[in-house]
Structures are given as structure tokens and as C-alpha cells.
Amino acid sequence: MTKFIFLSLAIGLVITFAAVSAVPEINVKIDSRVKRLKITSKDSFDFHFLRGEHEHKSTQKKLEFDCDFSVSNKNKTILFASLVSKNGKSDLVYGNKGFGGHIKLATSEKYGCDVIQSIKMNRYLESLLSKEMNGSWPIEALKAQAVAARSYALDKIEKSTDDNFNIISGEVHQVSGSSEDVTSKTKKAVKETLGEILINNDKNLVPGYYHAECGGKTFDPIDVWSGHMFDYRATTCPYCHHKSKNKRWRKRVPKEKLLKFISSYYGHEIKEIEKVEIIKPKEIHLKINGKNYIFLPSDFRKSNLSLGIRSNNFEVEKYERDYFILKGSGRGHGVGMCQLGALKMAELGHSYKEILNFYYPKLTVKKVY
């Protein structure tokens, strides 16, 4: 096991949307803050170790080393190694999963290593469809997901601020998979939508936001995140409830957690509740001890209180026995395409472009490579 110290060389690849003329590559952070690392391959790979102005090269089938170090500049990640398959076909295996033929290693922001997969967009999407949707779903639903995810990924490449990666595999961005997640259907969906993205009336790329289940209505981004995106419009969805296992849900929130949220949100402390009036359950507008408190469901859901609220589509039903009772439907943030709705539309015979037009009514599909 070799321990690497803090390095001083940063190398990154950033592809702008304007430069896309062929299938682009995307750099995906698949893991972070790794302390001990093992990468193998059934065939040989080239290992390039970068340290300052020096570069060490070797050919091997297995790499193990200790990343248990901290960095001096916690706001900057440094690329220090690159692993490339010799034949370009054999997977590099990390965590018992295959991640194509090119992996890069960088220091994490605080300690340990980031593991970054460098991969062609097509292959990236082929595995992603099985993780973000389901690789066995109808082809038209998968094709709609491919266009949305490609648009989101290209937007991340265009706006990337990190020298070493463009996107994170995880709920913070979108979940991509490994070679084992690629199916014949996901390959077909990517191939039949090759290079297609979502654009607005000004012909500009628009990221394709999506979520698991809207619960009957989608949201305008301004009702979920800060800022406004004029390219999105909330819509009523009559489809996802046909596929939902739990059409409605309820959640009991202890008064202490709501008071903690309000204290943080409004900047003053409420020690005890004497009286609660629910003025508008959906905004949410509460009157507590005679004072008005108004906030959006998304403000409450994205707070760091570990509330476990499934979606932004909920309201305050009542207050009883020191608990606020929430009722709602759906799963996820609610912006853009409802995945269960897309599934139902595909089952009803709608094409992927009809699905996209329904959930992104202000956008159109354009082929850019």
C-alpha cells in the first residue's frame, strides 16, 4: 500500500455545449472521500501517476493504495492519477463494478480521494437509464428519460466549475450506473435519441429536470428552488396515480422540529405554542401565537431537519397533540418530467416526444450531434 501526499498539479477536461459536434465525454464523480482504493481489470491498464512536474507510468492489472490523507487547500481538488485500459475495451473494476476504460483520481476537498469516471455520453446514459428509471420499462419512456438526462448532463458540462469532474453520480445530480446496468433496451433508447436535447425558443439548451412521481401536478422551479426558469411550466398530471402504490401519504412532524425550522427561517425563536391557526394549508400560511408565518412546502422539505417528507406536493392538514399532520402525494421535487407519468403515457401508446411535450410544454427537442 502506498500513501500519496498532497499534490500540486491540476488537470481537467471541460467540454462546452457550444463545442459539441460529436458524442462528448463526461467526467462523472462516482465516489468521494475514499480512504482505501482498489481498482482491477482482467486485462492490463496504464497507470499514470502525476506529482508536480513529474509523471510516473506503469502497466498493471491491479492497483491498491492508501488515500487516507488530508489536503492543505480544502477548497481545491487536485488530479493526481489516470488509469486507462490498454485495449480500450476491458472495464476498470471499482467496488466490484465495471466503469469503462478510463478512471481518474483526484484529492477530495477535505480528505481522501475522489474516483472519477471519464466516459462517452452514450455509455453514460445507457447505464443511467437503469438507475434513474428502470431498464425494463417501455422503450418510449426510456427514450424520454434519455433526452431529459442528456440535456441535464450537457448543461452540467457547460456550467462545470470543477477542473476534474462535470457531474456527481447521486441524488444531488443524477444517478449513473456501471457496465452491469446496461441493457438492450437502454442501449436502444440512447441510440434512437442520439444527440437529442431540450431547447427553448431562443435555441438554448435547457436542463431536463425530472422526478419519480408528481402526485397529480408538477411544479414551477420558482416554487421549489431559488430563482425562476421561464422555460418551465407547472402542469396537471393525470397519469402517475395509475401507477402509484401509495397515492396519498401522511407525516407527523413534532412541534419541536417545526418550531426549529421557523426559528431558523424567520430568525427569531418560538419557545412554546399556545395557539395554531392554519390559514392556507398549501402555501404554507400558519398563525402561531397570533403571528403569521408563511413559507413554501419546498422550504420546509429541504431543511436539514431529516423530516423524511417524500415530496413538495403536500399541505398542513391539522395540528393536534403536539404534532403537525402533513398530507401529500408523490415522491421527489416535482419539477419537469414525472417518471411514473411517463411510464403510464408510454403504456398508453404515446411516443417519447409526446411525453416530453407534455411535461416540458415550453421546450422542443433538437438533435445536436
C-alpha positions as CSV (number, residue, x, y, z in Angstrom):
1,M,0.0,0.0,0.0
2,T,1.4,3.4,-1.0
3,K,0.4,6.6,0.7
4,F,0.2,9.7,-1.5
5,I,0.9,13.2,-0.1
6,F,-0.8,16.4,-1.2
7,L,-0.1,17.2,-4.9
8,S,0.3,20.4,-6.8
9,L,-0.8,19.6,-10.3
10,A,-4.4,20.1,-11.5
11,I,-5.5,18.8,-14.9
12,G,-9.1,18.9,-16.0
13,L,-11.3,18.5,-19.1
14,V,-14.3,20.7,-19.6
15,I,-16.4,20.5,-22.7
16,T,-18.7,23.4,-23.5
17,F,-22.1,22.9,-25.1
18,A,-21.2,25.2,-28.0
19,A,-18.3,22.9,-28.9
20,V,-20.4,19.7,-29.2
21,S,-20.1,18.3,-32.7
22,A,-19.6,14.6,-31.9
23,V,-20.5,12.4,-28.9
24,P,-18.9,14.2,-26.0
25,E,-17.2,12.7,-23.0
26,I,-18.4,13.4,-19.5
27,N,-16.4,13.2,-16.2
28,V,-18.5,11.6,-13.5
29,K,-17.6,11.6,-9.8
30,I,-18.7,8.1,-8.8
31,D,-17.2,8.2,-5.3
32,S,-15.6,10.7,-2.9
33,R,-13.5,10.8,0.3
34,V,-12.3,7.3,-0.3
35,K,-9.6,6.2,2.2
36,R,-8.5,2.9,0.7
37,L,-8.8,2.2,-3.0
38,K,-8.6,-0.9,-5.2
39,I,-9.0,-1.0,-9.0
40,T,-8.6,-4.1,-11.1
41,S,-9.0,-5.2,-14.7
42,K,-8.9,-8.6,-16.4
43,D,-6.5,-7.1,-18.9
44,S,-3.7,-4.6,-18.4
45,F,-4.2,-0.9,-17.9
46,D,-1.8,2.1,-18.0
47,F,-1.4,3.9,-14.7
48,H,-0.2,7.5,-14.9
49,F,0.8,9.0,-11.6
50,L,1.2,12.8,-11.7
51,R,3.2,14.6,-9.0
52,G,4.2,18.1,-9.6
53,E,6.2,18.3,-12.8
54,H,7.0,14.6,-12.7
55,E,5.0,11.7,-14.2
56,H,5.3,8.0,-13.4
57,K,3.9,5.4,-15.8
58,S,3.4,1.7,-15.3
59,T,1.3,-1.1,-16.7
60,Q,-0.6,-3.4,-14.4
61,K,-3.8,-5.3,-13.7
62,K,-4.4,-4.3,-10.1
63,L,-3.9,-1.0,-8.2
64,E,-4.2,-0.7,-4.4
65,F,-3.2,2.3,-2.4
66,D,-4.0,4.3,0.7
67,C,-5.8,7.6,0.2
68,D,-6.0,8.3,3.9
69,F,-4.5,11.8,3.8
70,S,-5.8,15.3,4.2
71,V,-5.1,18.2,1.9
72,S,-3.8,21.7,2.7
73,N,-6.1,23.5,0.3
74,K,-9.6,22.2,1.2
75,N,-11.3,24.3,-1.5
76,K,-9.3,22.8,-4.4
77,T,-9.2,19.2,-5.7
78,I,-6.1,18.1,-7.5
79,L,-5.9,15.4,-10.2
80,F,-3.1,13.1,-9.5
81,A,-3.6,9.8,-11.4
82,S,-5.2,8.4,-14.6
83,L,-5.9,4.8,-15.4
84,V,-6.6,3.8,-19.0
85,S,-7.4,0.3,-20.3
86,K,-4.7,-0.9,-22.7
87,N,-7.1,-2.3,-25.3
88,G,-9.9,0.2,-24.7
89,K,-12.5,-2.5,-24.2
90,S,-11.9,-4.1,-20.8
91,D,-13.6,-2.5,-17.8
92,L,-11.7,-1.0,-14.9
93,V,-13.4,-2.5,-11.9
94,Y,-14.0,-0.5,-8.8
95,G,-16.2,-1.7,-5.9
96,N,-16.8,-4.9,-7.9
97,K,-18.5,-2.9,-10.7
98,G,-17.2,-2.1,-14.2
99,F,-16.8,1.6,-15.1
100,G,-15.4,1.6,-18.6
101,G,-11.8,2.0,-19.7
102,H,-10.8,5.3,-18.1
103,I,-10.8,6.3,-14.4
104,K,-9.1,9.4,-12.9
105,L,-8.2,10.0,-9.3
106,A,-8.2,13.4,-7.5
107,T,-7.9,14.6,-4.0
108,S,-11.2,15.2,-2.2
109,E,-11.9,18.6,-0.8
110,K,-11.2,17.6,2.8
111,Y,-9.6,14.2,2.9
112,G,-9.2,11.0,0.8
113,C,-9.7,10.5,-2.9
114,D,-12.3,11.2,-5.5
115,V,-12.9,8.5,-8.1
116,I,-13.9,10.0,-11.4
117,Q,-15.1,8.0,-14.4
118,S,-14.4,9.5,-17.8
119,I,-16.8,8.1,-20.3
120,K,-18.6,8.8,-23.6
121,M,-22.1,10.3,-23.1
122,N,-23.8,7.4,-24.8
123,R,-22.3,4.8,-22.5
124,Y,-23.0,7.1,-19.5
125,L,-26.7,7.3,-20.4
126,E,-27.0,3.5,-21.2
127,S,-26.3,2.7,-17.5
128,L,-28.1,5.7,-16.1
129,L,-31.4,4.7,-17.6
130,S,-31.5,1.6,-15.4
131,K,-30.7,3.6,-12.3
132,E,-32.8,6.7,-12.7
133,M,-35.7,4.8,-14.3
134,N,-35.9,1.1,-15.0
135,G,-34.1,-0.7,-17.7
136,S,-37.2,-2.9,-18.5
137,W,-39.7,-0.1,-18.9
138,P,-41.3,0.6,-22.3
139,I,-38.9,2.0,-24.8
140,E,-40.7,5.3,-25.3
141,A,-40.4,6.1,-21.6
142,L,-36.7,5.3,-21.7
143,K,-36.2,7.4,-24.7
144,A,-37.9,10.4,-23.0
145,Q,-35.6,9.8,-20.0
146,A,-32.6,9.7,-22.2
147,V,-33.3,13.1,-23.7
148,A,-34.0,14.6,-20.3
149,A,-30.9,13.1,-18.7
150,R,-28.7,14.1,-21.7
151,S,-29.9,17.7,-21.5
152,Y,-29.2,17.8,-17.8
153,A,-25.7,16.3,-18.2
154,L,-24.7,18.6,-21.1
155,D,-25.9,21.6,-19.0
156,K,-23.6,20.3,-16.2
157,I,-20.7,20.1,-18.6
158,E,-21.3,23.6,-19.9
159,K,-21.6,25.1,-16.4
160,S,-19.0,22.9,-14.7
161,T,-16.8,24.8,-12.2
162,D,-14.6,21.9,-11.2
163,D,-11.5,21.2,-13.2
164,N,-11.7,17.4,-12.6
165,F,-15.4,16.4,-12.9
166,N,-18.6,17.7,-14.5
167,I,-21.3,15.8,-12.6
168,I,-21.8,13.7,-9.5
169,S,-23.4,10.3,-9.6
170,G,-26.0,10.6,-6.8
171,E,-29.3,12.3,-5.9
172,V,-27.6,15.7,-5.8
173,H,-27.3,15.5,-9.6
174,Q,-28.4,12.2,-11.3
175,V,-27.5,8.6,-10.6
176,S,-25.5,6.8,-13.2
177,G,-24.7,3.1,-13.1
178,S,-22.0,0.7,-14.1
179,S,-21.5,-1.6,-17.1
180,E,-23.6,-4.2,-15.4
181,D,-26.6,-1.8,-15.6
182,V,-26.6,-1.6,-19.4
183,T,-29.5,-3.5,-21.1
184,S,-30.5,-4.0,-24.7
185,K,-33.4,-1.6,-24.1
186,T,-31.3,1.2,-22.6
187,K,-28.8,0.9,-25.5
188,K,-31.7,1.1,-27.9
189,A,-33.2,4.2,-26.2
190,V,-29.9,6.0,-26.3
191,K,-29.2,5.1,-29.9
192,E,-32.6,6.1,-31.1
193,T,-32.3,9.6,-29.4
194,L,-28.7,10.1,-30.3
195,G,-27.7,13.7,-29.7
196,E,-31.2,14.9,-28.9
197,I,-31.6,17.6,-26.2
198,L,-34.2,20.0,-24.9
199,I,-34.0,23.6,-26.1
200,N,-36.1,26.8,-25.5
201,N,-37.4,29.3,-28.0
202,D,-34.0,31.0,-28.1
203,K,-32.5,27.7,-29.2
204,N,-30.6,27.4,-25.9
205,L,-30.0,24.2,-24.1
206,V,-32.3,23.7,-21.1
207,P,-31.5,21.1,-18.4
208,G,-34.2,18.3,-18.2
209,Y,-35.3,18.1,-14.6
210,Y,-37.3,15.0,-13.6
211,H,-38.6,13.2,-10.5
212,A,-40.1,9.9,-9.5
213,E,-43.8,10.8,-9.1
214,C,-45.5,14.2,-9.1
215,G,-48.7,13.1,-7.3
216,G,-51.0,14.9,-9.7
217,K,-49.2,18.1,-10.5
218,T,-45.8,19.3,-11.4
219,F,-44.2,22.5,-10.0
220,D,-42.7,25.6,-11.4
221,P,-39.0,25.7,-10.4
222,I,-39.6,29.0,-8.5
223,D,-41.8,27.1,-6.1
224,V,-39.1,24.6,-5.4
225,W,-35.7,26.3,-5.8
226,S,-34.5,29.9,-5.7
227,G,-34.7,31.9,-8.9
228,H,-37.1,31.4,-11.8
229,M,-36.8,29.4,-15.0
230,F,-39.1,30.8,-17.7
231,D,-38.7,27.6,-19.7
232,Y,-40.7,25.5,-17.3
233,R,-44.4,25.5,-16.6
234,A,-46.4,23.6,-13.9
235,T,-48.9,21.2,-15.3
236,T,-51.6,18.9,-14.0
237,C,-50.7,15.2,-14.5
238,P,-53.5,12.6,-14.8
239,Y,-51.1,9.7,-15.4
240,C,-48.9,8.9,-12.4
241,H,-51.7,8.0,-10.0
242,H,-52.5,5.0,-12.2
243,K,-49.0,3.6,-11.3
244,S,-48.6,4.8,-7.8
245,K,-48.6,2.2,-5.0
246,N,-49.2,4.9,-2.3
247,K,-51.4,7.6,-3.8
248,R,-51.6,9.6,-0.6
249,W,-49.3,9.8,2.4
250,R,-49.4,11.4,5.8
251,K,-46.5,12.5,8.0
252,R,-46.5,13.5,11.7
253,V,-44.0,16.3,12.4
254,P,-43.2,17.0,16.1
255,K,-43.8,20.6,17.0
256,E,-40.2,21.0,18.1
257,K,-39.0,20.4,14.6
258,L,-41.4,22.9,13.0
259,L,-40.5,25.5,15.6
260,K,-36.8,24.9,15.0
261,F,-37.4,25.4,11.3
262,I,-39.4,28.6,11.8
263,S,-36.8,30.0,14.2
264,S,-34.1,29.4,11.6
265,Y,-36.3,30.7,8.7
266,Y,-37.5,33.8,10.4
267,G,-34.6,34.5,12.7
268,H,-36.5,34.5,16.0
269,E,-37.2,31.8,18.5
270,I,-40.7,30.4,19.4
271,K,-40.4,28.7,22.7
272,E,-43.9,27.3,23.0
273,I,-47.1,27.0,21.0
274,E,-50.2,28.4,22.6
275,K,-52.5,28.5,19.6
276,V,-52.2,27.4,15.9
277,E,-54.4,28.5,13.0
278,I,-54.0,27.0,9.6
279,I,-54.8,30.0,7.3
280,K,-53.7,28.4,4.0
281,P,-52.6,24.8,4.2
282,K,-50.7,24.7,0.8
283,E,-48.7,27.9,0.9
284,I,-48.0,27.2,3.9
285,H,-49.6,30.0,6.0
286,L,-49.8,29.4,9.7
287,K,-50.7,31.7,12.5
288,I,-48.8,30.7,15.7
289,N,-49.5,32.6,18.9
290,G,-51.1,35.4,16.9
291,K,-48.2,35.8,14.4
292,N,-48.2,34.9,10.7
293,Y,-45.6,32.6,9.3
294,I,-45.6,31.9,5.5
295,F,-43.3,29.5,3.7
296,L,-43.3,27.1,0.7
297,P,-43.5,23.3,1.2
298,S,-40.2,23.1,-0.5
299,D,-38.6,25.4,2.1
300,F,-39.7,23.0,4.8
301,R,-38.8,19.8,2.9
302,K,-35.2,20.8,2.0
303,S,-34.4,22.0,5.6
304,N,-31.8,19.9,7.3
305,L,-34.2,18.5,9.9
306,S,-34.3,15.0,8.5
307,L,-38.0,15.1,8.2
308,G,-38.4,12.4,5.6
309,I,-41.1,14.3,3.6
310,R,-41.5,12.5,0.3
311,S,-42.4,15.3,-2.0
312,N,-43.2,19.0,-2.3
313,N,-46.8,18.2,-3.0
314,F,-48.2,18.4,0.5
315,E,-50.1,20.6,2.9
316,V,-50.6,21.1,6.6
317,E,-53.8,19.2,7.5
318,K,-54.0,19.9,11.2
319,Y,-52.2,20.4,14.5
320,E,-53.0,18.0,17.3
321,R,-51.3,16.7,20.4
322,D,-48.0,18.5,19.8
323,Y,-47.8,17.2,16.2
324,F,-48.3,18.9,12.8
325,I,-50.0,16.5,10.5
326,L,-49.0,16.8,6.8
327,K,-50.8,15.1,4.0
328,G,-49.5,14.8,0.5
329,S,-48.8,12.7,-2.6
330,G,-45.9,11.9,-4.9
331,R,-42.1,11.5,-4.5
332,G,-39.4,13.9,-5.4
333,H,-39.1,17.6,-6.1
334,G,-41.9,17.7,-8.7
335,V,-40.2,19.8,-11.4
336,G,-40.2,18.6,-15.0
337,M,-41.0,15.1,-16.1
338,C,-42.9,12.7,-13.8
339,Q,-41.3,9.3,-14.3
340,L,-44.3,7.3,-13.3
341,G,-46.4,9.5,-15.5
342,A,-44.0,8.9,-18.4
343,L,-44.4,5.2,-17.8
344,K,-48.1,5.3,-18.0
345,M,-48.1,7.5,-21.1
346,A,-45.7,5.0,-22.8
347,E,-48.1,2.2,-21.9
348,L,-50.9,4.1,-23.4
349,G,-49.0,4.3,-26.7
350,H,-47.6,7.9,-26.5
351,S,-44.3,8.5,-28.2
352,Y,-41.3,9.9,-26.3
353,K,-41.7,13.2,-28.0
354,E,-45.3,13.4,-26.9
355,I,-44.2,12.6,-23.3
356,L,-41.6,15.3,-23.4
357,N,-44.0,17.8,-24.9
358,F,-46.5,17.1,-22.1
359,Y,-44.0,17.6,-19.3
360,Y,-41.9,20.3,-21.0
361,P,-44.6,22.2,-22.9
362,K,-42.3,25.2,-23.5
363,L,-39.4,23.2,-24.9
364,T,-38.6,21.4,-28.1
365,V,-36.3,18.5,-29.0
366,K,-33.3,19.3,-31.1
367,K,-30.5,16.9,-32.4
368,V,-27.1,18.5,-31.8
369,Y,-24.8,15.6,-32.7
